[in-house]
Amino acid sequence: MRNTIYRYFFKEFISFFVLILISISVIVWIVQAVNYLDFVTEDGHAFNVYFAYSVLNIPKVLNRLIPLVFLISLLVIILQFEKNNELLVFWTSGLNKIKLVNLAFKISILITLFQLFLSLVVSHSSLNFARSILKSSSISLLPSLVKEKKFNDTVKDLTVFVEKKKQNGEMQNIFLRDDTSSTEASKTIIAKKGYMTKRNGQNILVLYDGTIQTEKKNSKINFLNFNQTEINLSSFSTKTTTYPKIQERGTLVLLNCIKPFLSEANTTLKKYQCRSRIDDITAEINRRLGMPLYIPIVSIIICYLLSTKRETKYYFLNKYIIFLIAFTVLVFAEIMVRYSGQSFLYSVIYYSLPPTLMLLNYLYLVRIFKYENLK
């Protein structure tokens, strides 16, 4: 009988949890996807690159929403069971309330392990892969981003000005500023007309009747007139950030960054992978390892609803108080993780709070429900 009750509660919770998690994640993902449109409208990436990058950010969205969704799901399930008198059936069948607390705690451990898997393995790998897609993609939409009588700097180290652009794609009175050369200070190209074309999957800018002005580092300027010249735009890169951010790097890489001593053989690795501040790196590690630990606390706090009977005077108010307390714990954890990298003491407090609060609240619930076994 009890196993049937446990399975029923677990099934109802997981169904509601998955439904809420997917629903809220879709909303948040759509909002973020709209912000990522800048990759197309400003940086010139193709729509398939934009879509792939957006989809690969879904694990990050799920990872951030899991604690809050767990809080809402457990709260709603317990209130729903209470409303339908299903909890009364549990108690009259001989189920002690502390047994249901233990069940909720076990479910929270499963959710905690799931979030740890997302944060330590899936999320950063997905984000890193999304960044690599941006890094390897070409600026395929550059022709459509070039506007009349505007300085277009979509491409890194290249500024383009076009006085007039016809419907057939022909451009008139073109000005280009190229600052990519390492041996020359800059290169300026002025042409009467030109157009962009694709050749072997690459964007080629064809220019006619113009002058190339090359400024040497010694301030000497060379002029070269041309009837026709071509510029392969594949040699230029987008202005989109291609270096992986902290949340996109592997956990082991971040752990290596905070080691107090690194051998000389790892100096190059440290220089390349540990460009961020040490407190930011520590905070990111604490977020991945510590935030999931606050989920079991939420489960125990929500279980205080079992100690309040629906017939009591302040039952309506108690459920909001319990929700606010659990929500405050999550907010505190989010704020604390931002400061946890600033000192060792903050990190100790951040990791010591979950087991301390879990133990104290669990023991208090055991004392409350000690004499409520109706078996």
Summary of the structure (lengths in Angstrom):
residues: 375
radius of gyration: 29.6
end to end distance: 12.8
largest distance: 98.3
contacts: 1115
relative contact order: 0.11
helix: 61%
strand: 16%
